[in-house]
Amino acid sequence: MAVVQMREGNYDQAIATYEQIIAQNLGDSGEIYGMIGSVLIERGENEKAVELLQRAAQEHPNNVKIRLPLAVALLNQGNYDRGVTILEDVARLDPRNPEVHLQIGRIRQAQEDWEAAEEAFSQAAHLAPDSAEVHVAVGNFWMSRNMFLMATVSYRRATELDPHNPKIFQKLGEALQNRRRPEEAKDILETARRLYREQGDSEGVTQVNQLIEDID
């Protein structure tokens, strides 16, 4: 029920449901604390999330499902050193968790530690080859390095995994545009525009229209 409440944006109800589960000892309290922390992060309440998850981590010091959202909340607060330290601890506890490597890659990219970022993204892609989110993140990394062929490969795979996501097609179109492949870029961008229109996203349509005009 709490998951449904989260999807519907009923965050207070979701938190109340999770707290009832903990009070009644109906589930793994460590995992549930992690879920509550994730709800708070979704709401932008990172300070509350950190406070809750730090308390939970004292009770469950090696629980990855607590430490991972704790790291994300700290990173959202700008506490990069501590956030990355926790992420690296989580990577040692759960080395096959692609989300951990994905987060490390994003932080290392922001810090312009390109070698560490590439290693983390490569590990995430290896562990989650069917994750569109991972392939988009890898594509974004290659775009930031002006390696447009590599970005194209990553974005194209992401469109195969998530074929109804116009943002990914837009990114693929931009990568192709940077590779000076205007006709192919235009075809892909027209797909992005169609998907934006189907989803009622007028801002997305405007962005793609500008990109297509730049090609023409």
Phi, psi and omega per residue, in radians:
M1 nan -0.724 -3.111
A2 -1.072 -0.657 3.132
V3 -1.088 -0.760 3.108
V4 -1.085 -0.747 3.131
Q5 -1.070 -0.677 3.102
M6 -1.114 -0.792 -3.120
R7 -1.068 -0.561 -3.132
E8 -1.495 -0.014 3.125
G9 1.452 0.178 3.137
N10 -1.556 1.248 -2.984
Y11 -1.178 -0.708 3.141
D12 -1.072 -0.739 3.126
Q13 -1.145 -0.680 3.131
A14 -1.094 -0.776 3.125
I15 -1.088 -0.752 3.132
A16 -1.077 -0.688 3.120
T17 -1.124 -0.787 3.124
Y18 -1.086 -0.700 -3.134
E19 -1.139 -0.626 3.080
Q20 -1.126 -0.692 3.138
I21 -1.095 -0.744 3.114
I22 -1.119 -0.805 -3.087
A23 -1.068 -0.577 -3.094
Q24 -1.648 0.089 3.131
N25 0.937 0.769 -3.085
L26 -1.675 -0.003 -3.115
G27 -2.842 -3.081 3.115
D28 -1.229 1.879 -3.043
S29 -1.117 -0.593 3.111
G30 -1.078 -0.823 3.125
E31 -1.094 -0.687 -3.103
I32 -1.198 -0.690 3.060
Y33 -1.033 -0.692 3.096
G34 -1.076 -0.680 3.119
M35 -1.162 -0.730 3.101
I36 -1.084 -0.761 3.098
G37 -1.022 -0.712 3.127
S38 -1.120 -0.663 3.088
V39 -1.086 -0.790 3.140
L40 -1.091 -0.677 3.109
I41 -1.118 -0.735 3.104
E42 -1.015 -0.600 -3.140
R43 -1.427 -0.092 -3.103
G44 1.433 0.210 -3.121
E45 -1.664 1.153 -3.039
N46 -1.179 -0.613 -3.138
E47 -1.099 -0.782 3.100
K48 -1.122 -0.685 3.138
A49 -1.086 -0.775 3.139
V50 -1.077 -0.793 -3.129
E51 -1.050 -0.827 -3.136
L52 -1.116 -0.837 -3.024
L53 -1.258 -0.529 3.063
Q54 -1.144 -0.723 3.085
R55 -1.107 -0.760 -3.128
A56 -1.135 -0.627 -3.128
A57 -1.161 -0.495 3.075
Q58 -1.154 -0.614 3.132
E59 -1.417 -0.565 -3.105
H60 -2.255 1.283 -2.958
P61 -1.118 -0.427 -3.086
N62 -1.966 0.340 -3.111
N63 -1.480 1.938 -3.094
V64 -1.080 -0.606 -3.072
K65 -1.264 -0.205 2.981
I66 -1.645 -0.789 -3.015
R67 -1.224 -0.567 -3.134
L68 -1.158 -0.909 3.082
P69 -1.127 -0.508 3.065
L70 -1.073 -0.770 3.112
A71 -1.079 -0.751 -3.137
V72 -1.091 -0.762 3.137
A73 -1.090 -0.726 3.110
L74 -1.119 -0.725 3.118
L75 -1.113 -0.685 3.111
N76 -1.109 -0.483 3.101
Q77 -1.442 -0.092 -3.111
G78 1.562 0.133 3.135
N79 -1.559 1.284 -2.994
Y80 -1.191 -0.743 -3.075
D81 -1.044 -0.847 -3.106
R82 -1.226 -0.688 3.132
G83 -1.066 -0.794 3.141
V84 -1.164 -0.672 3.107
T85 -1.022 -0.776 3.125
I86 -1.154 -0.732 3.116
L87 -1.034 -0.737 -3.140
E88 -1.183 -0.599 3.033
D89 -1.104 -0.756 3.131
V90 -1.099 -0.682 3.131
A91 -1.075 -0.592 3.088
R92 -1.282 -0.625 3.133
L93 -1.285 -0.626 -3.061
D94 -2.403 1.256 -3.003
P95 -1.148 -0.233 -3.120
R96 -1.798 0.317 3.110
N97 -1.590 1.879 -3.066
P98 -1.136 -0.528 -3.123
E99 -1.080 -0.626 3.129
V100 -1.106 -0.857 -3.117
H101 -1.159 -0.586 3.103
L102 -1.107 -0.797 3.133
Q103 -1.140 -0.719 3.108
I104 -1.073 -0.741 3.124
G105 -1.043 -0.764 -3.132
R106 -1.101 -0.725 -3.137
I107 -1.194 -0.782 3.130
R108 -1.103 -0.595 3.078
Q109 -1.127 -0.780 3.127
A110 -1.086 -0.554 3.124
Q111 -1.485 -0.007 -3.116
E112 1.054 0.545 2.994
D113 -1.620 1.403 -2.910
W114 -1.119 -0.710 -3.103
E115 -1.128 -0.789 3.132
A116 -1.162 -0.652 3.128
A117 -1.127 -0.805 -3.141
E118 -1.067 -0.723 3.132
E119 -1.092 -0.760 -3.122
A120 -1.164 -0.771 3.135
F121 -1.130 -0.689 3.119
S122 -1.083 -0.708 3.119
Q123 -1.149 -0.724 3.118
A124 -1.075 -0.758 -3.136
A125 -1.165 -0.607 3.105
H126 -1.153 -0.703 -3.084
L127 -1.405 -0.452 -3.104
A128 -2.322 1.172 -3.067
P129 -1.158 -0.296 -3.120
D130 -1.853 0.372 3.121
S131 -1.750 2.018 3.092
A132 -1.103 -0.671 -3.130
E133 -1.018 -0.747 -3.138
V134 -1.133 -0.792 -3.105
H135 -1.151 -0.593 3.067
V136 -1.141 -0.770 3.130
A137 -1.071 -0.714 3.104
V138 -1.129 -0.742 3.093
G139 -1.052 -0.736 3.107
N140 -1.065 -0.679 3.118
F141 -1.090 -0.820 -3.121
W142 -1.143 -0.614 3.087
M143 -1.097 -0.709 -3.135
S144 -1.140 -0.375 3.128
R145 -1.719 0.094 -3.121
N146 1.063 0.508 3.096
M147 -1.801 1.401 -2.908
F148 -1.276 -0.511 3.081
L149 -1.132 -0.813 3.119
M150 -1.093 -0.693 3.113
A151 -1.096 -0.718 3.132
T152 -1.037 -0.776 -3.138
V153 -1.054 -0.785 -3.107
S154 -1.170 -0.813 -3.127
Y155 -1.142 -0.665 -3.133
R156 -1.105 -0.714 3.090
R157 -1.107 -0.671 3.132
A158 -1.119 -0.658 3.115
T159 -1.156 -0.554 3.095
E160 -1.189 -0.618 -3.106
L161 -1.430 -0.487 -3.109
D162 -2.371 1.270 -2.965
P163 -1.289 -0.051 3.138
H164 -1.914 0.243 -3.107
N165 -1.764 1.834 -3.067
P166 -1.159 -0.509 -3.112
K167 -1.083 -0.633 -3.132
I168 -1.214 -0.716 3.098
F169 -1.107 -0.643 3.094
Q170 -1.084 -0.775 3.119
K171 -1.098 -0.730 3.115
L172 -1.089 -0.739 3.105
G173 -1.057 -0.712 3.131
E174 -1.155 -0.669 3.104
A175 -1.113 -0.754 3.124
L176 -1.146 -0.655 3.104
Q177 -1.068 -0.720 3.113
N178 -1.202 -0.376 3.082
R179 -1.534 0.081 -3.134
R180 1.056 0.826 3.046
R181 -2.108 1.259 -2.947
P182 -1.095 -0.719 -3.088
E183 -1.156 -0.783 3.125
E184 -1.149 -0.700 3.110
A185 -1.066 -0.743 -3.116
K186 -1.116 -0.737 3.115
D187 -1.041 -0.783 -3.123
I188 -1.161 -0.727 -3.138
L189 -1.158 -0.574 3.075
E190 -1.155 -0.599 3.038
T191 -1.126 -0.759 3.102
A192 -1.045 -0.759 -3.124
R193 -1.103 -0.741 3.124
R194 -1.074 -0.749 -3.140
L195 -1.164 -0.699 3.084
Y196 -1.055 -0.761 -3.137
R197 -1.106 -0.754 3.136
E198 -1.067 -0.529 -3.106
Q199 -1.665 0.060 3.088
G200 1.218 0.488 -3.102
D201 -1.727 1.575 -3.077
S202 -1.208 -0.572 3.119
E203 -1.128 -0.734 3.096
G204 -1.091 -0.716 3.114
V205 -1.052 -0.758 -3.141
T206 -1.077 -0.757 3.133
Q207 -1.063 -0.789 -3.107
V208 -1.205 -0.672 3.095
N209 -0.982 -0.723 3.137
Q210 -1.135 -0.713 3.125
L211 -1.116 -0.712 3.134
I212 -1.177 -0.685 3.089
E213 -1.069 -0.663 3.127
D214 -1.111 -0.576 3.107
I215 -1.254 -0.784 -3.110
D216 -1.187 nan nan
